[in-house]
């Protein structure tokens, strides 16, 4: 990163620094020496900042957990930790930029004074690192699928969802599964993503592809763990795990339905599945 001073000021400053000082310029030379020292200090601060922005090559995120839900919870916790670290670093960088910009402004002022220039003609100091962008505003949270509120959809988003949904209702399972897969690929972050994954899982279940169906149900739950379709996605995930011979995982997953969503209509279905699997 380079610190840019106005061209004339920098040229004059370098010229003065390379000349042998005369006694009459002792005060000016002392001031210029101070400026050189401050520029060196500023350069060191910038290099420290650059080192902080460089990766160490040893990421510290460790995901733990034996069950699917424990791993999802571990990912959520890691994401919260990284978000907090990012906010701390953002605040620190803003402080360094603000301090560095103020120092540059002071140096420009003093250089113009030494040159006998008109300090009233100085413009705003360029922000350290480039022009300051508008403060970043926090992104609005993505509304849960089927939350009941009005959500803005991309052009064709609703039509593509409805087309796949119609295929599912008419038992055209392959067409439905492919349609919902294209939907989640074409509209990442859609408020309908959780429901699309849920219905994709149902289409795959209709195709007797239990393993891929289980992955779709997990993707649905992960997309919106507290949304309206989350209880059904969790129930169908547990049921699919049971069909795949993962009895212990199935029982743990199904037990989470009543623990997380005690008032959900999916609770009786989950309990019936647990009885069928012989869960303790």
C-alpha positions as CSV (number, residue, x, y, z in Angstrom):
1,X,0.0,0.0,0.0
2,X,1.4,3.4,-0.9
3,X,0.7,6.7,0.7
4,X,0.1,9.3,-2.0
5,X,0.7,13.0,-1.3
6,X,0.0,15.7,-3.8
7,X,2.6,15.5,-6.6
8,X,4.2,19.0,-6.1
9,X,4.3,18.7,-2.3
10,X,6.0,15.3,-2.5
11,X,8.6,16.4,-5.1
12,X,9.5,19.5,-3.1
13,X,9.7,17.5,0.1
14,X,12.1,15.0,-1.5
15,X,14.2,17.8,-3.0
16,X,14.6,19.5,0.3
17,X,15.5,16.2,2.1
18,X,18.3,15.5,-0.4
19,X,20.0,18.9,-0.2
20,X,22.6,19.8,2.4
21,X,20.9,22.2,4.8
22,X,22.0,25.7,5.3
23,X,22.0,27.1,8.9
24,X,19.0,29.4,8.0
25,X,16.9,26.3,7.3
26,X,17.6,24.4,10.6
27,X,14.1,24.8,11.8
28,X,12.6,23.6,8.5
29,X,15.1,20.6,8.4
30,X,14.0,19.6,11.9
31,X,10.4,19.7,10.9
32,X,11.1,17.7,7.7
33,X,13.0,15.1,9.7
34,X,9.9,14.8,11.9
35,X,7.7,14.3,8.9
36,X,10.0,11.6,7.5
37,X,9.9,9.8,10.9
38,X,6.1,10.0,11.0
39,X,5.9,8.7,7.4
40,X,8.1,5.7,8.4
41,X,5.9,5.1,11.4
42,X,2.8,5.2,9.2
43,X,4.4,2.8,6.8
44,X,5.1,0.3,9.7
45,X,1.4,0.6,10.8
46,X,0.2,-0.2,7.3
47,X,2.5,-3.2,7.1
48,X,1.2,-4.5,10.4
49,X,-2.4,-4.2,9.0
50,X,-1.4,-6.1,5.9
51,X,0.0,-8.9,8.0
52,X,-3.2,-9.1,9.9
53,X,-5.2,-9.4,6.7
54,X,-2.9,-12.3,5.5
55,X,-4.0,-15.9,6.3
56,X,-1.8,-18.0,8.6
57,X,-2.7,-21.2,6.7
58,X,-4.0,-22.8,9.9
59,X,-7.8,-22.3,10.1
60,X,-9.0,-22.8,13.6
61,X,-12.6,-23.8,12.9
62,X,-13.3,-27.3,14.3
63,X,-16.7,-28.8,13.7
64,X,-17.7,-31.5,16.2
65,X,-20.7,-33.7,16.8
66,X,-21.8,-37.2,16.3
67,X,-25.3,-36.6,15.0
68,X,-26.5,-34.6,12.0
69,X,-28.2,-32.1,14.3
70,X,-25.1,-31.7,16.5
71,X,-23.0,-30.9,13.4
72,X,-25.5,-28.4,12.2
73,X,-25.5,-26.7,15.6
74,X,-21.7,-26.8,15.6
75,X,-21.7,-25.0,12.2
76,X,-24.1,-22.4,13.5
77,X,-21.8,-21.8,16.5
78,X,-18.7,-21.5,14.3
79,X,-20.5,-19.0,12.0
80,X,-21.5,-16.9,15.0
81,X,-17.9,-16.9,16.2
82,X,-16.5,-15.9,12.8
83,X,-19.1,-13.2,12.5
84,X,-18.1,-11.7,15.9
85,X,-14.4,-11.8,14.9
86,X,-15.1,-10.1,11.6
87,X,-17.0,-7.3,13.3
88,X,-14.0,-6.8,15.7
89,X,-11.5,-6.7,12.9
90,X,-13.8,-4.3,10.9
91,X,-13.9,-1.9,13.8
92,X,-10.1,-2.1,14.3
93,X,-9.4,-1.5,10.6
94,X,-11.7,1.5,10.6
95,X,-9.8,2.9,13.6
96,X,-6.5,2.4,11.8
97,X,-7.8,4.0,8.6
98,X,-9.2,7.0,10.5
99,X,-6.0,7.5,12.4
100,X,-3.8,7.1,9.3
101,X,-5.9,9.5,7.3
102,X,-5.7,12.1,10.0
103,X,-1.9,11.7,10.1
104,X,-1.7,12.1,6.3
105,X,-3.8,15.2,6.5
106,X,-1.5,16.7,9.1
107,X,1.6,15.9,7.0
108,X,0.0,17.5,3.9
109,X,-0.8,20.6,5.9
110,X,2.7,20.9,7.3
111,X,4.4,20.3,3.9
112,X,2.3,23.1,2.3
113,X,3.3,25.4,5.1
114,X,7.0,24.6,4.6
115,X,6.6,25.3,0.8
116,X,5.0,28.7,1.6
117,X,1.8,27.5,-0.1
118,X,-1.8,28.5,0.7
119,X,-3.1,25.9,3.2
120,X,-6.7,27.2,2.5
121,X,-6.5,25.5,-0.9
122,X,-6.0,22.1,0.6
123,X,-8.9,19.7,-0.2
124,X,-10.1,16.8,1.7
125,X,-7.4,14.2,2.5
126,X,-7.8,11.0,0.5
127,X,-8.8,8.2,2.8
128,X,-6.0,5.8,3.7
129,X,-6.3,2.8,1.4
130,X,-8.6,4.6,-1.1
131,X,-11.8,6.6,-1.2
132,X,-14.0,5.7,1.7
133,X,-17.1,3.8,0.6
134,X,-20.4,4.3,2.2
135,X,-20.7,2.5,5.5
136,X,-21.8,-1.0,5.0
137,X,-25.4,-1.6,6.1
138,X,-26.2,-5.0,7.7
139,X,-28.0,-7.2,5.2
140,X,-31.6,-7.7,6.0
141,X,-32.3,-11.2,7.3
142,X,-33.8,-13.6,4.8
143,X,-37.4,-14.3,5.8
144,X,-38.2,-17.9,6.5
145,X,-40.0,-19.8,3.8
146,X,-43.8,-19.6,4.1
147,X,-43.5,-17.1,6.9
148,X,-46.7,-15.5,5.9
149,X,-45.1,-12.1,5.1
150,X,-44.7,-10.7,1.6
151,X,-41.3,-11.6,0.2
152,X,-39.8,-10.3,-3.0
153,X,-39.0,-13.1,-5.6
154,X,-36.8,-13.0,-8.6
155,X,-38.3,-12.9,-12.1
156,X,-39.6,-16.4,-12.9
157,X,-38.9,-17.7,-9.4
158,X,-42.5,-18.4,-8.4
159,X,-43.3,-19.8,-11.9
160,X,-40.4,-22.3,-11.7
161,X,-41.3,-23.3,-8.2
162,X,-45.0,-23.8,-9.2
163,X,-44.0,-25.9,-12.2
164,X,-42.0,-28.3,-10.2
165,X,-44.7,-28.4,-7.5
166,X,-47.3,-29.3,-10.2
167,X,-45.1,-32.1,-11.4
168,X,-44.9,-33.4,-7.8
169,X,-48.7,-33.3,-7.3
170,X,-49.1,-35.2,-10.6
171,X,-46.6,-37.9,-9.4
172,X,-44.1,-37.0,-12.1
173,X,-41.4,-37.5,-9.6
174,X,-38.3,-37.3,-11.9
175,X,-39.5,-34.1,-13.5
176,X,-40.3,-32.7,-10.0
177,X,-37.0,-33.7,-8.5
178,X,-35.1,-32.1,-11.4
179,X,-37.3,-29.0,-11.3
180,X,-36.7,-28.4,-7.6
181,X,-32.9,-29.1,-8.1
182,X,-32.8,-26.4,-10.8
183,X,-34.7,-24.1,-8.6
184,X,-32.3,-24.2,-5.6
185,X,-29.4,-23.9,-8.1
186,X,-30.8,-20.9,-10.0
187,X,-32.2,-19.1,-6.9
188,X,-29.7,-19.5,-4.0
189,X,-30.9,-17.9,-0.8
190,X,-34.5,-17.9,-2.0
191,X,-37.2,-17.7,0.7
192,X,-38.7,-20.8,-0.9
193,X,-35.4,-22.8,-0.7
194,X,-36.3,-24.8,2.4
195,X,-39.7,-25.8,0.9
196,X,-38.1,-26.6,-2.4
197,X,-35.6,-28.9,-0.8
198,X,-38.4,-30.6,1.2
199,X,-40.5,-31.2,-1.9
200,X,-37.4,-32.4,-3.8
201,X,-37.0,-34.9,-1.0
202,X,-40.6,-36.1,-1.4
203,X,-40.0,-36.5,-5.2
204,X,-36.9,-38.5,-4.6
205,X,-38.8,-40.6,-2.0
206,X,-41.4,-41.3,-4.8
207,X,-38.4,-42.5,-7.0
208,X,-37.3,-44.7,-4.1
209,X,-34.0,-42.9,-3.8
210,X,-34.0,-42.8,-0.1
211,X,-30.4,-41.7,0.4
212,X,-30.7,-38.6,-1.8
213,X,-34.1,-37.9,-0.3
214,X,-32.5,-37.9,3.2
215,X,-29.9,-35.4,1.9
216,X,-32.7,-33.2,0.5
217,X,-34.6,-33.2,3.8
218,X,-31.3,-32.3,5.7
219,X,-30.7,-29.5,3.2
220,X,-34.3,-28.3,3.8
221,X,-33.9,-28.2,7.6
222,X,-30.4,-26.6,7.4
223,X,-31.8,-23.8,5.1
224,X,-34.3,-22.7,7.8
225,X,-34.0,-24.6,11.1
226,X,-36.9,-22.7,12.7
227,X,-39.2,-22.2,9.7
228,X,-42.6,-23.7,9.1
229,X,-41.4,-26.7,7.1
230,X,-38.5,-27.5,9.5
231,X,-40.6,-29.9,11.7
232,X,-41.7,-31.9,8.6
233,X,-38.2,-31.9,7.1
234,X,-36.8,-33.2,10.4
235,X,-39.5,-35.9,10.6
236,X,-38.9,-37.1,7.1
237,X,-35.1,-37.0,7.7
238,X,-35.5,-39.3,10.7
239,X,-37.8,-41.6,8.8
240,X,-35.3,-41.8,5.9
241,X,-32.5,-42.6,8.2
242,X,-34.5,-45.4,9.6
243,X,-35.1,-46.8,6.1
244,X,-31.4,-46.6,5.5
245,X,-30.7,-48.8,8.6
246,X,-29.4,-45.9,10.7
247,X,-31.7,-46.7,13.6
248,X,-29.8,-44.8,16.4
249,X,-29.5,-41.7,14.2
250,X,-33.1,-41.9,13.2
251,X,-34.3,-42.1,16.8
252,X,-32.2,-39.2,17.9
253,X,-33.4,-37.1,14.9
254,X,-37.1,-38.0,15.5
255,X,-36.8,-37.2,19.2
256,X,-35.7,-33.7,18.2
257,X,-39.0,-33.0,16.6
258,X,-41.0,-32.8,19.8
259,X,-38.1,-31.2,21.6
260,X,-37.7,-28.4,19.1
261,X,-41.3,-28.0,17.9
262,X,-43.7,-29.3,20.7
263,X,-46.7,-27.7,19.1
264,X,-46.1,-28.9,15.6
265,X,-48.5,-31.2,13.7
266,X,-45.4,-33.3,12.8
267,X,-45.0,-34.5,16.4
268,X,-47.5,-37.4,16.2
269,X,-45.9,-38.6,13.0
270,X,-42.5,-38.5,14.5
271,X,-43.6,-40.4,17.6
272,X,-45.3,-43.0,15.4
273,X,-42.1,-43.5,13.5
274,X,-40.1,-43.8,16.8
275,X,-42.5,-46.6,17.9
276,X,-42.1,-48.4,14.6
277,X,-38.4,-48.2,15.0
278,X,-38.5,-49.4,18.6
279,X,-36.8,-46.2,19.9
280,X,-36.2,-46.1,23.6
